[in-house]
Amino acid sequence: MTDSRISAPDRRTVLRGGLYTAAAVPLGVTLASCATGGGGDEDETDDGDGGDEPAGDPENPFGVEADAEVDAVIFDGGYGVDYVEFAADIFQTQHDGTTVTVAPSTQIAQEMQPRFVSGNPPDLIDNSGANSIGFNTILEQLEDLTDVIDAPNLEGTTIRDTLYGGVLEPGTYGDKLAAINYVLTVYAVWYSGSLFEEHGWTPPTNWEEAKELGAAAKEEGLFLFCWGTEAATYYQSLAIESAIKEGGDEVRLALENLQPDCWSLEPIQGVFTAMKEIVDAGYFKPGGAGTQFTQAQAQWSDAQEALLYPSGSWIENEMKDQTADGFEMKGVASFSLTASPSMPQTALHSTAGEPFIVPSDGNVANGKELLRIMLSEESASNFSQEKLAPTVIKDLVPEDGFGSTALVSQTDMLDAAGEDIFTFNFVNTYGMNPEQLPIWNSFLSGDKTVESLTSDLQAITDRIANDDSIEKIEVS
């Protein structure tokens, strides 16, 4: 790709100050109920710095053995697992006699934690989704992946030199690259370009405009938003994004560092209040708490009963078989709260997502080699074309976005954001999502006040903050 619009912000600007900020993570993490990590393959040479130096063969830098059997468990979400199967086929071609098993899962923590405890984890895991494992609980049991990015890809180029700036930070803890995130994810509020054009609507840029649009939708017998039970916290993400735009680092750091009363900060309360007004006005489609999330998303993308849906950019691929013809999916950055926010309306929540990890007690050579192949141009190009989303490998998406309005919209939003790109990670870091889901389902159903929403979320934060057995990750 030669179009400069997709050029992601460089290391100085991307994910502005918010990428786990892994600088302060001690490696002596307390592992609750987890076995201590082992040592990987005997054929690898440990250099003593937490990573393994690749062997001298550029076609087999990690020393994959003949007749190897590779075990990969991949989160089966918006991107499916076939992109890893594509890389697995290359693996088996590159290494005669090997067999790669790619197992899908939507319950990563529930299924993988027992395998970590028993010392037989898979060779490669995509630790993603609502039920991912909190990194603070397994950090010592993961391989350092620095040697993967310093290895050559299938085309002979060092992988590090092919990456967008800043994409390694989300998986870096202290001086350990514990995860390599594969997809460059843009978080936005998505809508149908054709539906909006038909009605003469403009996508809202702030919460007041969103409420006005909700009223207009109601007159047409439509809803502003919908949601599904497993994805209720997508609205928490939207609320946090808006609050960070309003209050800047004061809000972001308070949440990241689990500060007392962080959910009571004025910008957060302002967004919660605006969202509550939309709930009480009947602008959310009822019944979301009892609706499976992709069924709920189809109410938006196929039946078009709702106008807006907040999500990461995986949404297009996730709903590709349940999207109305001529939908023209597009995105707008999360809403501003007031006329004078700390960050402009075009500020964007974007980060490298889908964190891939190599457990030390698995076959390290196999896990690293499969990941190396995924990070090669052949595999990454296949992902972008099939999933209509950019990977962390730069210069692979054409100007027309492979015909995807959503992918073009992502590049436009990144371009408009410029240096104003941010992220936050405390929910995934501490595995909060399962506890937060029922709270948000209740709130979106109209059964909670802003006060009870705030107190319930703060209770989760305080419990983690005050639990000395949980290693805390200081963010600055």
N, C-alpha and C positions, 0 to 999 in steps of 0.2 A: 504494500500500500504506500502511496506517495502523498496522500492528502494530509496536510498538516493539521487538520482539525482533530484528528484522533490522537495527536501526540499528547500523551498524558503529562501532567505537571511533573517537573523534575523533583529530585529528592528534597530540594529546599522547600518546595511548595506543596507536594502531595500530602494529603492526609494531615493537614496542618496541626502539628504538635500533638496528635492524638493517637498515634499508632502504638497501642499498648504501652508506649514509651518504655520499652522493655529495659531501659537503662538501669533501672533500680531493682531488677528481679534477682534475688539471691538464688544460686543454684542448689543450695542446701534446703530444698523444699520438703516440708513434712508431707509424707504420702499416707493419707488416711486409708486404711484397709487395702493397700496396694503392695504387691511384692516389689522388692528392689530390682531395678533393671539389671539385665545380664550384659554380656559382652559382644554379641553379634557373631560374625563369621571368623573362624580361625584363620582363613586365608587373607584377611584384611590386616593392614598394618596400622596400629593405633599410634598417632603422633603425639598423644598426651594432652591435646588441647580440646578434647571433647568431640572431635570429628575424626574420621578415618580418611587417610590420604588415598586417592584412587590409585589402582595399579597402573603399570606403564602402558597397557594396551588400550588405545583410544576407542576400540570397538568393544572392549569389555573392561572398563576402568575399575569396576568393583569386584571383578573375579567371580562372576556367576559360574557355577559349576555345571558340568554336563548333566543332562537329565534332571535339572532342577524342577521342583514343583513350587510354584509361586502362589501365595494366598493373599488376595486383596479384598478388603471389605469397603464398599463405597456407598456413601449416602445416596439414597435413591430419591432425590428431590426434583427440583425444577430442571436440572440438567440430565437426569437419568444416570445410567452407568455405561451406556454404549460407547462414550468417548474413551473410557478406560479400556473397554473391550477392544477398541480400535488400536490402542497402544499395546495391548496384550498380544494381539495378532502380530504386530511388528516384533515384539519381544520373542515370540516363538519362532519367527522367521530368522531373527538375528542370532538366536541361540538354539541350534538344532537339538531336538530331543526334549526341550523344556515344555512344561505345561503351566499355563496361567489360569487360575480360577478367580473370576471376578464375582463376588457375592454382593447383591444389593441389600441395603438395610435402611430402615427409617428409625431404628431404635439403637443408635450407636452406643450410647452410654450403657443402656441395659444389657446389650449383647456383648460389648467389648470389655467392660470393667471386670467381669468374671474371668475373662481370658487373660487380662493383665495380671490379676491376682494369682492365677494358676500358672503363670509363666509361659503361656503358649499363645500370645497375640498373633494376629496376622502380620504379614511382611510389610503391608502398606494399608493405611486407613485414611479415608476422607472423613475427618472428624468434624462433620457439619450437621446442620439441621437443628430443630427444636430440642432434640435429645442428644446433643453432643456432649462429650466429656469435658468438664472444666479443666483447662490446661494446668491450673495450679495443683491438681491432684496427680498428674502423671508426668510432670516435667522431667523428673530424674530418670524416667523409664523410656525416654525418647532419645533417638540418635541426633547428634548434631549433623545438619544437612549442608554445611558449608562446602564439603567436597562434591556435592551434587552440582551446585551452581558453578563450581570451578572446573567441572568436567566438560568435555566437548559434547555438543549435541550430535544428532545423527548426521548433520550437515558439516560437522567439523569445526563449528564455531563455539567458543567458550560460552556456556549458558549465561553466565553473569553479564556478558556483553549484549545479550539479546533482550534483557528485561527492561520494562518501564522503570523509571526512577521511583524509589520509595516502596516498592511492592514487597520487599523482604521484611520490613519493619513489623507488620502485624504478627509474624511468626517468630520474632526475635525476642528472647528473654535474657537480659543481661548480655553476655557475649555468646549465647547459644542460639543458633538458628534451629529451633525445634520444629518448625512447620514451614512448608512452602505453600503459599496460597496460590491457587491456579487461575482464578477468574478475576478480572477487573470488574467489580460490581458497582453499579450506579444505583443509588436509592432515590426514588422519585414517586410522585403521584401520577398514575397512569390514566389515560383517557382515550376515547375513540375520536380521532381527528375527523372522521366522516360524520359522526353523530353530532359533534359540536358545530361543524360547519352547517349541517342541515338545520340546526336550531338557532344558529347565529350566536352561540355561546362562546365565551372566552375562558380558557382554563384559569382558575383563581390563583392569585399569587399571595393572598393573605387570608386569615381566618374570617374576616368580615365578608370578603368576596365569596368565600366558600359558603357561608350561611345564605347569602343572597342567591347563589346558584342552587342551593338546596331548596329554597322556596320556589324558584323557577322550575326545578325538576318536579317538585310535588304537584305543580299545576298541570304537568304533563303525565301525571300518574307514575312518575319515576322516583327513585331514591338517589340521594347524593352518594352514599357509601353502602357497602355490604361487607360482611366478614364471615369467616368460618371458625369453628371452635379451636382448631389447632394453630390458627394464624391470628388470633385476637391481638397478640402482642405486636403485630405489624403497626397497630395504631399507637402502641407505646413508642415504637421507634420514630414514627412520625411526630409524636408529641415532643420527644427528646430533641429531634432535629430542629423543630421550630423554636424550642426553648434555648438551644445553643445559639441559634441565629440571633435571638433576642438578647441573651445575656453573655454570650461569648465564653471565654475560658473559665469564668467564675462558675458557670453552670456545668460545663463539661468536667472540670476537675473535681468539683464537689461530688458528682455522681461516680466518676472513676475511682476516687479515693474513699468512697463509702462514708462520707462525712455525715455527722448527725444533722437531721432536719434538711438534708439535701433536696428531698422531694418537695419541701415547702418553700423553696426559693421562688421569688416573685415571677420570674419568667415561666417556670414550670406551672405554677398555679394559674397564670394567665392562659396558658394553652389548655390546661385541663378544663378551665371554666368555659372557654370557647367550644371545646369538644363536647362538654356536657350540654351546652345550649343546643348543639346540633342533634345530640341524642334525644333530648327532651322535645325538640320540635318535630320528631318523627322522621328525620331525614336519613336515618340508618334503616336498612331493610330488616324487619323483625325476624327473629328465629335463628340468628347466626350462631348462637351458643350451642344449638343442636344440629348444625349443618356441617358436614365434612368440608374441609377448606377448599378443595378443588371444585366441589359442587357449588360452593358459595362464589368462588371466583368466576365460574361459568355464568352465574347470574349477571355478572358484570360484562364478561368478554363475549358471551354467546347470546344470551337472552337480552342483554343490554337493559336490565332493569335498574341498574345503578350506574352513575356517571363516572365515579372516581374510585381508584383502588391504589393504596400505598403499598409498595413492594420494592424489592430489589429487582435488578434488570433480568433476573431469571424468569420473570413472569411470562414473557412472550413465548419462550420455549416450553415452559410448563403447561401453558394453555393452548399450544399450537393446534391441537385437535379439537378444541372447544372454543374457538374464536370465530365470530361471525364473518362472513365474506365481506371484504371491503372495509374492515374495521379501522385500519390505519392507526395502529397503536402508537401513541406518543407519550412523552413524559414531561412533567413540569417539576422544578425543584420544590422541596417542602415549603409550606406556607410561612410567611412572616407573621409576627404577632402585632406589632405596632408600626407606626410610620418612621420610627427612628431606631431600628435594631442595631446591635453591635456588628452584625455581618449583613451584607446586602442580600436581597431576595434571591439572587442567582447563586449564592453560596450553596455548596453541594455536599451531601454525605456520599462519599465514595471511598471504597477500600478494596484491597485485594482480598478475595474470599475463597471459600472451599479449601480449608487448610489440610494439606496432606502430611501425614506423619509416618515415621518409620520406627516402630518399637524396637528397643534394644534386644528384647528376648525373642523377636522373630528372626527370620533370615535376612540380615541387614543388606547383604549384597543384592538379593533379589528385589527387596523393596526399593533400594536406591536406583537400581537399574530400570525398573518399571517407571519410576518417577522421572529419570533422565530422558527416557523415550517420550514420555508425555510432554516434556518441556522442549522437545525438538520441533522444528518448523512444521514437519509433516503432520504431527499429531495436533499441534496448536491450531494450524490452519483448518484442519478437519473440524475441530471443536467450534471455531468461530463461524464456519459456514453452516454447520449442522445445528448449532445452538443459538446462533444469531447473538452472540455476546463476545466481547474481546477477552482474550486470556492476558496473562501478565507478559507474554511475549509481544514485543512491539512490532509495528509495521506489517501486520498481516491482514488488516481489515480494509477493503477498498472503499472508495468514496461513496458508492451507492449502498454500502452496508449489506451487500448481497441481496438487495431488494427489500430490506427490512426498514420500515419507517421507524421502528423502535430503536434499532441500532444506530441509525442516522441521528435520532433524537438524543441518544446517549452522547454521541460525539459533540452535538450542538450544546448540550448542557455542560459538558466538561470544558468546552471552549468558552462559554459564557461565564463559568465560575472562575476561570483563571487560577489565581493563587488561593481563592477562598474555598478550599476543599478541606473537609474535616471528617473525623470518624470518632467512635466511642466503642469501648470493648468490655465494659464491666459485666454486662449480662452474660456474655460467653465465657469470660475469664472465670467467673464464679458459678457458672451453671445455674443461673437464676430463672431461666425461662419457664421450666415446668411449674414452679411455684407462682410465677406471675400470670400464667395463662388463665387460671380460673378467676383471678381478680379482674382481669380485663374483659373476660367474657361477661362477667356480672355487670361491670360498668357500662359496656356497650349495649347491654340488654336493658339499661335504665334502672338497674337494681342497686346501684351504689351512688352515693354523693361524691363530690370532689374530695370532701374531708375524709370519707372512708377509703376512697381510692388511695389518697396520700398516705394515710396511716398504715394501710396494709402493705404498700410498697416499702415504706420506711421500715416496717417491722422486719421484712426480709433483709434489707440492707443492714440494719442494726445487728441482727442475729449473726450475719457473716462477719461484720466488722468486729464484734465482740467475742468471736470464737477463736481462741488462741491456737486451736489445732489447724486452722485454715491459714495457709501462707498468703499474706497480702502483697499485692503488686502495686507499688507506689508509682503514680503517673504524674508527670510534670509538664 
